[in-house]
Amino acid sequence: YRARDPKLGRDVAIKVLPATFARDADRMARFQREAKVLASLSHSNIATIYGLEDSGSTRALVMELAEGPTLADRIKQGPVPVDEAVRIARQIADALEYAHERGIIHRDLKPANIKVAADDTVKVLDFGLAKALEGDPAAIDISTSPTISRMATQQGVLLGTAAYMSPEQAKAKPVDRRADIWAFGCVLYEMLTGKQTFTGETVTDTLAAVIMKDPDWSQLPGATPVRVRVLLQRCLQKDPKQRLRDIGDARISLDEVLLGTPEPVSADREKLPAAGLMRLEIVLPEKVVLIATSVFGISPDGRQLAFAATGSDGVLRLWIRPLDSLEARPLLGTESPNIPPFVWSPDSRHIAFSAGGKLKRIGIAGGPAQTLCDLALAAVGGSWNRDDVIIFGPGGGVIMRVQANGGFASPVTTLDPSRGEIQHVMPWLLPDGRHFVYLRYSAAGEHSGVYIGSLDVKPEEQNLKRLLATDLGVCYVPSFEGTTGQLLFMREHMLMAQLFDSRRLELSGEPITIAERLGSVLAFGLFSASTNGVLVYRTGGAYQLTWLDQRGRRVGIVGEPANYGSVSLSPDGTRAAVVRLDGGAPTAFLWVVDLSRGTSARFTFGASYALPGAWSPDASRIIFPRTGGGASDLYQRSTSGVRDEELVLKSSENKHPTNWSRDGRFLLYSTSDPRTKRKELWVLSFEGDKKPIPFLCTGFNNGEGQFSPDGRFVAYVSDESGREEIYVRTFSPDLVGTASDGEGKWLISIGGGTEPRWNGDGNGLYYLTPDEKLMAVEIATTPVFRAGVPKVLFQVPRNRLRSVFRQSWDVAPDGKRFLFAAPVETSQAPFTVVLNWQAALKK
């Protein structure tokens, strides 16, 4: 029956037990013990038992309500297409494997006990109930339970439905998991042919066919893969000793079919030469624009590529490009994904992605996105196992896990302050679905790298033995030859492969170069590999420091391409302090670029940075934030590089400098209120007691403060109107932090704005709009402050790191040129697809 659970507000299924059964105290006690074991099963393809309820003399099982028709209903319409049948069978095998590993046998597997939803998601019902209901044969009335047929003999009780019984069941002999493997073969055969494997006019005739006859193999469709034919023959061996011994082997065979693994060659046929390595390129349609820092991914079956791009409507979303098609299509419902955008499901039919502070999932065939859990920050890498557990690494956090159907996200790892750890990201699950490799980032470089974790180990007990020294994510690719596959990783823009035993969790041999000149972004190398030998990568750098004039025309480039997150020009305009994500690591470093010579020198080491820092008026020093596993404190260092870092300000909050006044007396910096988490602007005076003074602590988010050249005003960003806008406020050194402070305040932007910049004379302000246009506003400060109407100068170069790093551009002192981190031409390079790349390793 379908019923409503009023306590938890959900629909459930009710199975009412026969009255004669419920009145038998001994059998009910035994049944309750068995039901407790069955209730422990938690798998996406198994209908869960919620509990056992009493109502007077009525006893009933409360179970998960599995929507949709049964597989028996589906087969009544005719044979199931081969591809669909293989997908369904693979999920059934996964459910059986999960239960068998926990010592539970179904004993009554048949199409009527399998539900298939509209998206082909399978739910296996009545797991183990045949055994749970077993008892004194005389006490059971077969007519009350259509899922139980029995024949009482001196050898025991015959359980199950006749057409799907194994020969040993039909002979009333003890059974083990191989009885389920036989029934699995019967179900798969019936899906492919539309006919029962064994039939008869009576139960006795059917049982006789099970024991004496062979399946009619000629009924199988001509398109049935060789692997499926072999699997059926092994499942339907009458002698259990000759039968397939582990349903996990069936699942592997079906995986190989789904992944398109080449069919095995018969011994009596001439062996074909192994397929050679093949390279090809995917060029996107003209109106589909790949963002410069797009992270992409090939599906596990190697058939479809997903990436973030904008179409003719200018909206950023995920796109799907089948490798056997010339067309790419947008995946509606994935608008404005964060970087990284997605994780593929093991069956290549769903994608999990982060957007709008949520982790979501969506079917690639279409339909609405489902929210799985909240995210404080975008997920930096993730992986999805066959038990429908998704693990991911939120930026600035630890590895988390959540069920693929949604729920509470819980930590899998924990930061180790003694090692100066900053964050754990980029998890990749290994074939057993329990162990994973991931990145641990530390302020102490010797602790950063790839480690091995386990879903079965407490967060504080994870192994801290470093597997690989790298600051980019890795992935594991099986070889289909034992347990040793390859671990793919990047080193100096080269893609490397090294042998890795997924059972012993050890690397061996020397790494081999697979490809060169790969790009990277955040913790991602720009490569992706399927489990069946398809590799995709992109070459080229991400951004180039580019000079634009007041019309937005390129008038020069500076330095080498890199992942630039922030840009800040020195007061004299001869140098720029830039944040670079070197090697793609989330741990960013500050570099100083000589604009006349185009040379770059790294300025900070061994810590995490979020903003480029603030130049001193004479450009001799830079104040910058440094994180050592706790709050970021402010340090300064000479730009000549001859002096060590010097602590400027230490406190319990994260602090980011935004601007140093031209007279050298004050530093503006942003922080957040520990209680409200709202951004605030503070002033640090370099005179007197040198204590921090609150400047804008209004209960709204206030940040990105910039002194006017004469020091009389501060331009800043505030969301007090409900969206971010540019304001200007008076600055009086003697009144900072007093009730009289800030008596003059003016709204500058129209329709939103961020990243304000004064020109060198203080008679103009520039800022960015939400749709990334550069605006100019004329400013008069005498006799009173007046702001003109904002005017559009040009559309700025797209920089997907702008949402992570503000201060993504700056204006030259003369106000005639603007320095942006703009996508370089090679960032639009096509995808390179390599087929059968593992075969090349053997050479």
C-alpha positions in Angstrom: 0.0 0.0 0.0 1.0 3.6 -0.5 0.8 5.5 2.8 1.7 8.9 4.3 4.1 9.2 7.3 2.8 12.2 9.2 5.8 12.4 11.5 8.4 12.9 8.8 6.1 14.2 6.1 6.9 11.7 3.4 5.1 9.0 1.4 6.1 5.4 2.1 5.2 1.9 1.1 3.5 -0.5 3.5 3.8 -4.3 3.3 1.2 -5.9 5.5 2.3 -9.3 6.9 -0.2 -12.3 6.8 -2.3 -12.5 9.9 -1.2 -16.1 10.6 2.4 -15.0 10.4 2.0 -12.0 12.7 0.4 -14.2 15.4 3.4 -16.5 15.5 5.6 -15.0 18.3 8.6 -17.1 17.5 8.5 -16.3 13.9 7.9 -12.6 14.5 10.9 -12.5 16.8 13.0 -14.1 14.1 11.6 -11.8 11.4 12.4 -8.7 13.5 16.0 -9.8 13.8 16.3 -10.3 10.1 14.5 -7.0 9.4 17.0 -5.1 11.5 19.8 -6.5 9.3 17.9 -5.6 6.1 17.3 -2.0 7.5 21.0 -1.5 7.6 21.2 -1.5 3.8 21.8 2.0 2.4 22.3 2.1 -1.3 20.9 4.3 -4.0 19.6 1.2 -5.9 18.0 -0.5 -2.9 14.6 0.4 -1.5 15.2 1.1 2.2 13.3 -0.5 5.1 12.3 2.2 7.5 10.7 0.2 10.3 8.2 -2.4 11.5 4.8 -1.0 12.7 2.0 -2.5 14.8 -1.6 -1.6 14.7 -3.7 -3.9 16.8 -3.2 -7.4 15.4 -1.8 -6.0 12.1 2.0 -6.0 11.5 3.5 -4.1 8.6 6.8 -3.2 7.2 7.3 0.5 6.4 9.6 0.9 3.3 10.9 3.5 1.0 8.3 4.3 -1.7 9.9 3.6 -5.1 8.0 5.4 -7.8 7.5 4.2 -11.4 6.6 0.9 -13.0 8.2 -2.4 -12.2 10.7 -4.0 -14.7 8.0 -6.6 -15.3 5.7 -3.9 -16.5 8.4 -2.5 -18.7 9.1 -5.9 -20.3 5.4 -6.4 -21.1 5.9 -3.7 -23.7 8.6 -5.7 -25.5 12.3 -6.4 -25.3 14.4 -3.6 -23.7 16.9 -2.0 -26.0 20.4 -3.3 -25.5 21.9 -0.1 -24.2 19.0 0.5 -21.8 19.1 -3.1 -20.6 22.8 -2.9 -19.9 22.3 0.4 -17.9 19.5 -1.2 -15.8 21.4 -4.4 -15.3 24.5 -2.6 -14.1 22.5 -0.9 -11.4 21.0 -4.2 -10.3 24.5 -5.7 -10.1 25.7 -2.7 -8.1 22.8 -3.3 -5.6 23.5 -7.0 -5.3 27.3 -6.4 -4.9 26.6 -4.0 -2.1 24.3 -6.4 -0.2 26.5 -9.5 -0.9 29.5 -7.7 0.6 27.4 -7.3 3.8 26.3 -11.0 3.9 22.8 -10.4 2.6 21.3 -12.5 -0.2 18.1 -11.3 -2.0 16.8 -14.9 -2.7 13.8 -13.6 -4.7 15.2 -11.4 -7.5 12.8 -11.0 -10.4 11.5 -8.2 -12.6 8.4 -7.7 -10.4 10.8 -6.8 -7.5 12.6 -4.1 -9.5 11.3 -0.6 -10.0 12.6 1.5 -12.9 11.9 5.3 -12.8 11.5 7.5 -15.8 15.2 8.3 -15.9 16.1 4.5 -15.8 17.1 4.8 -12.1 16.6 1.3 -10.5 15.3 0.4 -7.1 15.5 -3.3 -6.0 12.7 -4.2 -3.6 12.2 -6.9 -1.0 15.9 -7.5 -0.4 16.2 -10.6 1.9 12.6 -10.8 2.7 12.3 -14.3 1.5 14.8 -15.4 4.2 13.2 -13.1 6.7 9.8 -14.7 6.1 11.1 -18.3 6.1 9.7 -20.5 8.9 7.6 -23.5 9.6 6.2 -24.5 6.1 2.8 -25.5 7.6 2.4 -21.9 9.0 2.6 -20.2 5.6 -0.3 -19.8 3.2 1.2 -19.4 -0.3 -1.9 -17.6 -1.5 -1.3 -14.7 0.8 2.2 -13.9 -0.5 2.7 -13.8 -4.3 6.4 -13.3 -3.9 6.8 -16.6 -2.1 6.5 -20.1 -3.8 7.6 -23.0 -1.7 7.7 -26.8 -1.9 8.0 -28.5 1.5 10.3 -31.5 1.3 12.5 -33.3 3.7 15.5 -31.4 2.4 14.1 -28.0 3.3 11.8 -25.2 2.1 11.8 -24.0 -1.5 11.8 -20.2 -1.6 11.5 -17.7 -4.5 9.5 -17.5 -7.7 9.9 -20.5 -9.9 11.0 -18.9 -13.2 13.9 -17.2 -11.5 15.0 -19.9 -9.1 18.5 -21.4 -9.4 18.7 -25.2 -9.9 19.9 -25.6 -6.3 16.8 -23.7 -5.1 14.6 -25.8 -7.3 16.1 -28.9 -5.7 15.4 -27.4 -2.2 19.2 -27.3 -1.4 20.9 -24.6 0.7 21.7 -21.5 -1.3 24.3 -18.7 -1.3 24.9 -15.6 -3.3 25.3 -17.6 -6.5 21.5 -18.0 -6.4 21.2 -14.3 -6.9 23.7 -14.4 -9.7 21.5 -17.0 -11.5 18.4 -14.9 -11.0 20.3 -11.8 -12.3 21.1 -13.7 -15.4 17.4 -14.6 -15.8 16.4 -11.0 -15.4 19.0 -9.7 -17.9 18.0 -12.4 -20.5 14.4 -11.5 -20.1 15.1 -7.8 -20.6 17.0 -8.5 -23.8 14.5 -11.0 -25.3 11.2 -10.0 -23.8 10.7 -13.6 -22.7 11.3 -15.6 -19.5 14.4 -17.7 -19.6 12.6 -20.8 -18.3 8.8 -21.3 -18.6 6.2 -24.1 -18.1 2.5 -24.5 -17.8 2.8 -25.3 -14.1 5.2 -24.5 -11.3 6.4 -28.1 -11.6 7.0 -27.7 -15.3 8.9 -24.4 -14.8 11.1 -26.0 -12.1 11.8 -28.9 -14.4 12.9 -26.5 -17.2 15.2 -24.7 -14.7 16.9 -28.0 -13.8 17.0 -29.7 -17.2 16.9 -27.2 -20.1 19.3 -24.6 -21.4 18.2 -21.0 -22.4 17.4 -20.4 -26.0 20.4 -18.3 -26.9 19.1 -17.7 -30.4 16.5 -15.3 -28.9 19.1 -12.8 -28.0 19.2 -9.7 -30.2 22.0 -9.7 -32.9 23.3 -6.4 -31.3 24.0 -8.1 -28.0 27.7 -7.4 -27.1 30.0 -10.3 -26.8 30.7 -9.4 -23.2 27.0 -9.6 -22.4 26.6 -13.0 -24.1 29.6 -14.3 -22.1 28.2 -12.9 -18.9 24.8 -14.5 -19.4 26.4 -17.9 -20.1 28.5 -17.6 -16.9 25.5 -16.5 -14.8 23.2 -19.3 -16.0 25.6 -22.3 -15.4 23.5 -24.9 -13.6 26.4 -26.2 -11.6 27.0 -23.4 -9.0 30.7 -24.3 -8.9 30.9 -23.4 -12.6 28.8 -20.2 -12.2 30.1 -16.7 -11.9 31.2 -16.5 -8.3 31.0 -12.7 -7.7 28.4 -10.3 -8.9 31.1 -7.6 -8.8 32.6 -9.3 -11.9 29.3 -8.9 -13.7 29.3 -5.2 -12.8 32.8 -4.8 -14.2 31.8 -6.5 -17.5 28.8 -4.2 -17.8 31.0 -1.2 -17.1 33.3 -2.2 -19.9 30.2 -2.4 -22.2 29.0 1.0 -21.1 32.5 2.5 -21.4 32.9 1.2 -25.0 35.9 -1.0 -24.2 36.8 -3.0 -27.3 35.2 -6.4 -27.5 37.3 -9.5 -26.7 38.5 -11.4 -29.7 37.7 -15.1 -30.0 40.6 -17.5 -29.9 39.6 -18.9 -33.3 39.6 -15.5 -35.0 42.6 -13.6 -36.2 43.7 -11.1 -33.6 43.5 -7.5 -34.7 46.4 -5.2 -34.0 45.9 -3.0 -30.9 44.5 0.4 -31.6 47.1 3.1 -31.8 47.2 6.5 -30.2 45.1 9.0 -32.0 44.8 12.8 -31.5 42.0 15.1 -32.6 40.8 18.6 -31.8 37.4 19.9 -30.8 36.7 23.4 -32.1 33.6 25.1 -30.7 31.0 26.9 -32.8 31.7 30.5 -33.4 29.0 31.9 -31.0 30.1 29.6 -28.2 32.8 31.4 -26.2 34.9 29.3 -23.8 35.8 31.3 -20.8 39.6 31.7 -20.3 39.7 29.8 -17.0 37.1 27.2 -17.8 37.5 23.9 -16.0 36.2 21.1 -18.2 35.6 17.3 -17.8 35.2 14.3 -20.0 32.5 11.9 -18.8 33.6 8.6 -17.2 32.4 6.7 -20.3 34.6 9.0 -22.5 31.6 10.0 -24.7 30.8 13.5 -23.6 32.7 16.7 -22.7 31.3 19.3 -20.3 32.6 22.8 -20.0 31.6 26.3 -19.0 30.9 28.8 -21.9 28.7 31.6 -23.0 26.4 31.3 -26.0 24.8 33.9 -28.2 22.7 35.1 -25.2 25.9 36.0 -23.3 24.8 33.8 -20.3 27.5 31.6 -18.7 26.4 28.0 -18.2 27.5 24.4 -18.6 27.6 23.0 -22.1 27.7 19.3 -23.3 29.6 18.3 -26.4 29.2 14.6 -27.4 32.5 13.4 -29.0 30.5 11.7 -31.8 28.7 14.9 -32.7 29.7 18.2 -34.2 27.3 20.2 -32.0 27.6 21.5 -28.5 24.4 22.2 -26.5 23.8 24.3 -23.4 22.7 22.5 -20.2 19.8 24.7 -19.1 19.5 25.1 -15.4 23.2 25.5 -14.8 23.5 29.2 -15.3 26.4 31.1 -13.6 28.3 28.1 -12.3 31.2 28.6 -10.0 34.7 27.5 -10.8 35.1 24.5 -10.8 31.7 23.9 -12.3 31.0 20.2 -12.0 31.5 16.5 -11.1 30.3 13.7 -13.3 28.3 10.8 -11.9 29.8 7.3 -12.3 27.2 6.4 -14.9 27.9 9.6 -16.9 24.3 10.6 -16.8 24.3 13.4 -14.1 26.5 16.3 -13.2 27.0 18.0 -9.8 28.0 21.6 -9.9 28.2 24.6 -7.6 26.3 27.8 -8.2 24.7 30.5 -6.0 26.1 29.1 -2.7 24.6 25.7 -3.4 25.9 22.3 -4.5 23.4 21.0 -7.2 22.9 18.1 -9.5 21.3 17.9 -12.9 20.7 15.2 -15.5 22.5 15.8 -18.8 19.4 14.8 -20.6 17.7 17.9 -19.2 15.3 18.7 -16.4 15.5 20.9 -13.3 18.5 21.1 -11.1 18.3 19.6 -7.6 19.9 21.3 -4.6 22.1 18.9 -2.6 23.5 21.1 0.2 24.6 24.7 1.0 28.1 25.9 0.2 30.0 28.6 2.1 32.4 28.8 -0.9 32.5 27.2 -4.3 33.6 23.5 -4.4 37.2 23.2 -5.6 37.1 19.7 -7.1 35.0 16.7 -6.3 34.3 13.0 -7.1 31.2 10.8 -7.1 31.3 7.1 -6.2 29.0 4.2 -7.0 27.4 4.3 -3.5 26.1 7.8 -4.5 28.4 9.6 -2.2 29.8 12.9 -3.5 33.0 14.3 -1.9 34.2 17.8 -2.6 36.6 20.4 -1.3 35.1 23.9 -0.5 37.7 26.6 -1.1 39.3 27.4 2.3 37.9 24.3 3.9 38.3 20.6 4.2 37.0 17.6 2.2 33.3 17.2 2.7 30.8 14.4 1.8 27.1 14.4 1.0 24.7 11.9 -0.5 24.0 12.4 -4.2 20.3 12.8 -3.4 21.0 15.6 -1.0 21.3 16.0 2.8 23.7 17.2 5.4 27.4 17.7 4.3 29.8 16.3 6.8 33.7 16.7 7.0 35.9 13.9 5.9 39.2 15.6 6.7 40.3 18.2 9.2 43.0 20.9 9.0 46.2 20.4 11.0 47.2 23.8 12.5 50.6 22.3 13.6 51.4 21.9 9.9 50.2 25.4 9.0 47.4 23.9 6.8 45.3 26.3 4.8 42.8 24.1 3.0 42.0 20.6 1.5 40.7 20.4 -2.1 40.6 18.4 -5.3 39.5 14.9 -4.0 39.4 12.0 -6.5 37.9 8.7 -5.5 39.8 5.5 -6.3 38.1 2.4 -7.8 37.1 0.9 -4.4 34.9 4.0 -3.9 36.3 4.4 -0.3 39.8 5.7 -0.7 40.6 9.0 -2.5 43.6 11.2 -3.4 43.4 14.9 -2.6 45.5 18.1 -2.1 46.5 19.4 1.3 47.8 23.0 1.2 50.0 24.3 3.9 51.8 27.6 4.6 54.8 25.4 5.0 55.6 24.2 1.5 57.1 20.9 2.5 53.7 19.7 3.8 51.7 20.7 0.7 50.9 18.0 -1.9 48.8 14.9 -2.7 47.7 12.6 0.1 45.5 9.6 0.4 42.3 9.7 2.4 39.5 7.2 3.3 35.8 7.6 3.8 36.1 4.9 6.5 38.6 6.8 8.7 37.8 9.7 11.1 38.8 13.2 9.9 41.5 13.5 12.5 42.9 10.1 11.8 43.6 10.5 8.0 47.0 9.3 6.8 49.5 12.2 6.6 52.1 10.5 4.4 52.5 12.6 1.3 52.1 10.7 -1.9 53.2 13.3 -4.4 54.6 16.9 -4.2 52.5 19.0 -6.4 50.1 22.0 -6.1 47.6 20.8 -8.7 44.9 18.2 -8.6 45.5 14.6 -9.8 43.3 11.9 -11.2 43.5 8.1 -11.3 42.8 6.1 -14.5 42.5 2.3 -14.4 44.3 0.1 -16.9 41.8 -2.8 -16.9 44.9 -5.0 -16.2 44.9 -5.8 -12.5 44.9 -3.1 -9.8 47.6 -0.9 -11.3 46.6 2.1 -13.3 48.0 5.5 -13.8 48.0 8.6 -11.7 47.9 11.7 -13.9 49.4 15.0 -12.6 51.1 18.2 -13.9 54.7 19.3 -13.4 56.0 22.5 -14.9 53.1 22.7 -17.4 53.7 19.1 -18.5 51.1 16.3 -18.0 52.7 13.3 -16.4 51.6 9.7 -15.9 53.0 7.3 -13.2 52.0 3.8 -12.3 49.8 3.6 -9.2 48.5 0.5 -7.5 45.0 1.3 -6.3 44.9 -1.6 -3.8 48.3 -1.1 -2.2 48.0 2.7 -2.6 51.6 3.0 -3.9 53.3 4.7 -6.8 55.9 2.8 -8.8 58.3 3.4 -11.7 59.1 6.8 -13.1 56.6 9.4 -14.4 56.2 9.6 -18.2 55.4 12.9 -20.1 52.0 12.7 -21.9 51.6 16.3 -23.1 53.3 19.7 -22.8 52.4 23.3 -22.4 49.2 22.7 -20.5 47.4 25.5 -18.8 46.1 25.6 -15.2 43.6 27.6 -13.1 43.2 27.5 -9.3 44.1 24.0 -8.3 43.2 22.5 -11.7 45.5 21.4 -14.4 43.6 21.8 -17.7 43.2 18.1 -18.4 40.6 15.4 -17.9 40.6 11.7 -18.4 37.9 9.1 -18.7 38.1 5.6 -17.3 38.4 4.0 -20.7 41.4 5.8 -22.3 40.1 9.1 -23.5 42.2 12.1 -22.5 41.3 15.8 -23.1 43.5 18.8 -22.4 44.1 22.4 -23.4 47.3 24.3 -23.8 48.3 27.9 -23.3 48.3 30.5 -20.5 45.2 32.0 -19.0 45.8 35.8 -18.9 48.1 38.5 -20.2 48.7 41.9 -18.5 47.3 44.2 -21.2 47.3 48.0 -21.6 44.0 49.4 -22.9 43.3 53.0 -23.9 40.2 55.0 -23.1 38.3 53.4 -26.0 39.2 49.9 -24.8 41.8 49.3 -27.6 44.9 47.2 -26.8 48.0 49.4 -26.8 50.5 47.1 -25.3 51.2 43.9 -23.3 53.5 43.3 -20.4 55.3 40.2 -19.1 54.4 36.5 -19.6 51.0 34.9 -19.6 49.9 33.6 -16.2 46.9 33.2 -13.9 46.7 36.8 -12.7 44.1 37.5 -10.0 44.8 41.1 -9.0 46.6 44.1 -10.4 47.9 47.2 -8.5 50.1 49.9 -10.1 52.8 51.7 -8.2 52.2 55.4 -7.5 54.8 56.4 -10.2 53.3 53.9 -12.7 56.5 52.1 -13.4 55.7 48.8 -11.7 52.7 46.6 -10.9 52.1 44.3 -7.9 50.1 41.3 -9.2 48.7 38.2 -7.5 49.6 35.1 -9.5 48.2 31.6 -8.9 51.5 30.0 -9.8 51.1 26.4 -11.0 47.3 26.9 -10.5 47.4 26.6 -6.7 44.8 28.3 -4.6 47.8 29.5 -2.5 48.5 32.7 -4.5 51.7 34.7 -4.4 52.5 38.4 -4.9 54.8 39.3 -7.8 56.2 42.6 -8.9 56.4 43.4 -12.6 58.7 45.9 -14.1 56.4 47.5 -16.8 59.2 49.0 -18.9 61.3 45.8 -19.1 58.4 43.2 -18.8 60.3 41.2 -16.1 58.7 39.7 -13.1 60.0 38.9 -9.6 58.3 36.9 -6.9 57.7 39.1 -3.9 56.2 36.9 -1.3 56.8 33.3 -0.3 55.3 30.4 1.8 51.9 31.8 2.6 48.4 32.5 1.2 47.4 35.9 -0.3 44.1 37.3 -1.4 44.9 40.9 -2.5 47.9 42.5 -4.1 48.7 44.8 -1.2 49.1 48.5 -0.9 52.1 50.5 -2.3 53.8 53.1 -0.1 53.7 56.7 -1.6 57.4 56.5 -2.7 56.9 52.9 -4.1 59.7 51.6 -1.8 57.5 49.2 0.2 54.3 47.1 -0.1 52.0 46.2 2.8 50.4 42.8 2.2 48.4 40.1 4.0 50.0 36.9 5.1 48.2 33.8 6.3 50.0 31.1 8.3 47.1 28.8 9.1 45.1 31.4 11.1 43.9 35.0 10.5 45.8 37.0 7.8 48.0 39.7 9.4 49.6 42.7 7.7 53.3 42.8 6.8 55.5 45.1 4.8 58.6 44.5 2.8 60.9 46.6 0.8 60.4 46.4 -3.0 64.2 46.2 -3.4 64.0 42.8 -1.8 66.9 43.5 0.6 64.9 43.4 3.8 62.9 40.7 5.4 59.2 40.9 6.1 58.2 43.2 9.0 55.0 42.8 10.9 52.7 45.9 10.7 49.4 44.8 12.3 48.4 41.6 14.1 44.9 40.7 15.3 42.4 37.9 15.4 40.5 39.0 12.2 41.5 38.6 8.5 42.8 41.9 7.2 43.4 43.0 3.6 45.1 46.4 2.8 43.3 48.4 0.1 45.2 51.8 -0.1 48.0 53.8 1.4 47.4 57.6 1.6 49.7 59.7 -0.6 51.1 61.6 2.4 52.1 58.2 3.9 50.2 58.8 7.2 47.3 56.3 6.9 46.5 52.8 5.6 43.0 51.8 4.7 42.3 48.1 5.2 39.2 45.9 5.2 38.2 43.3 7.7 35.0 41.6 8.9 33.0 41.9 12.1 33.5 38.7 14.1 29.8 38.7 15.1 28.0 39.8 11.9 30.6 38.7 9.4 30.0 42.1 7.6 33.0 43.7 5.9 34.3 46.9 7.5 36.8 49.5 6.6 39.4 50.5 9.2 42.3 53.0 9.2 45.7 52.3 10.6 47.6 55.5 11.5 51.4 55.5 11.3 51.6 58.4 13.7 51.2 58.5 17.5 50.1 55.3 19.1 49.6 53.6 15.7 46.3 52.0 16.7 43.6 50.9 14.3 40.6 53.2 14.0 37.2 52.2 12.7 36.2 54.2 9.6 33.2 52.5 8.1 31.5 50.0 10.5 27.9 50.6 9.6 26.3 47.1 9.7 26.5 46.9 5.9 29.3 45.5 3.8 31.9 48.2 3.2 35.2 47.7 1.4 37.6 48.4 -1.4 38.5 51.8 0.1 40.6 54.2 -2.0 42.1 57.6 -0.8 41.7 60.5 -3.1 45.1 61.9 -4.2 44.7 64.9 -1.8 43.6 62.6 1.1 40.4 64.5 1.7 38.0 61.7 0.4 37.6 58.0 0.4 35.9 56.1 -2.5 34.5 52.8 -1.4 31.9 50.0 -2.1 28.9 49.5 0.1 25.7 47.4 -0.2 23.7 49.6 2.1 21.1 50.1 -0.8 20.7 46.4 -1.2 23.3 46.1 -4.0 27.0 47.1 -4.3 27.4 50.7 -5.2 30.3 53.2 -5.3 30.2 56.0 -2.7 32.6 58.8 -1.7 32.9 59.9 1.9 34.9 62.7 3.5 38.1 61.8 5.3 39.3 64.0 8.2 42.3 62.6 10.1 41.3 64.4 13.3 37.7 63.1 13.1 38.2 59.4 12.1 36.2 57.2 14.5 34.2 60.1 16.0 30.5 60.9 15.8 31.3 63.8 13.5 33.2 61.6 11.1 31.9 61.2 7.6 29.4 64.1 7.5 29.8 64.3 3.7 28.7 61.2 1.7 27.8 60.9 -2.0 26.5 58.1 -4.2 28.6 57.9 -7.4 27.5 54.8 -9.4 24.2 54.2 -11.1 23.0 50.6 -11.3 25.7 49.0 -9.2 29.5 49.3 -9.1 32.7 47.8 -7.7 36.5 48.4 -7.8 36.7 52.3 -7.6 39.9 54.0 -8.8 40.8 57.8 -8.7 42.8 59.3 -11.6 46.1 60.9 -10.8 44.7 64.4 -10.4 41.7 63.5 -8.2 39.2 65.0 -10.7 37.8 61.7 -11.9 36.7 58.3 -10.7 36.5 55.0 -12.5 34.6 51.8 -11.6 33.2 48.6 -13.0 29.5 47.8 -13.5 28.0 44.4 -12.7 28.0 43.6 -16.5 31.7 44.5 -16.6 31.8 47.9 -18.2 34.4 50.5 -17.2 32.7 53.7 -16.2 34.2 57.2 -15.8 32.8 60.0 -13.6 34.0 63.6 -13.5 34.7 64.8 -9.9 34.9 68.4 -8.6 35.9 69.0 -5.0 35.9 72.8 -4.8 34.1 74.8 -3.6 32.0 71.7 -2.8 32.1 68.1 -3.8 30.2 67.3 -7.0 30.0 64.2 -9.1 29.0 64.0 -12.8 27.0 61.5 -14.6 28.8 58.1 -15.1 29.8 57.5 -18.8 30.6 54.1 -20.4 34.2 53.9 -21.6 34.3 50.2 -22.8 33.5 46.6 -22.1 36.4 45.2 -20.0 38.1 41.9 -20.7 36.4 39.0 -19.0 38.3 37.6 -16.0 36.6 34.7 -14.2 39.0 35.2 -11.3 37.5 38.7 -10.7 34.8 37.1 -8.5 37.6 35.7 -6.3 40.1 38.5 -6.4 38.9 42.1 -6.5 41.3 44.8 -7.7 41.6 43.1 -11.1 42.7 46.2 -12.9 44.3 49.7 -12.3 44.6 53.1 -14.0 47.9 54.8 -14.9 48.7 58.0 -13.1 47.8 60.1 -16.2 44.4 58.5 -16.5 44.9 57.7 -20.1 45.7 53.9 -19.9 44.3 51.0 -18.0 46.1 47.8 -17.0 43.9 44.7 -17.1 44.6 40.9 -16.8 43.0 40.0 -20.2 42.5 36.5 -21.7 45.3 35.7 -24.1 44.5 34.4 -27.5 45.8 30.9 -26.7 43.2 30.7 -23.9 40.7 30.1 -26.6 42.7 27.2 -28.0 40.7 24.1 -29.0 40.4 21.0 -26.8 42.9 18.3 -27.7 41.4 14.8 -27.5 43.8 11.8 -27.2 42.4 8.3 -27.7 44.1 5.2 -26.4 46.8 7.2 -24.7 47.6 4.4 -22.3 48.7 2.2 -25.2 51.5 4.7 -25.9 52.9 4.2 -22.4 53.7 0.5 -23.2 56.1 1.6 -25.9 
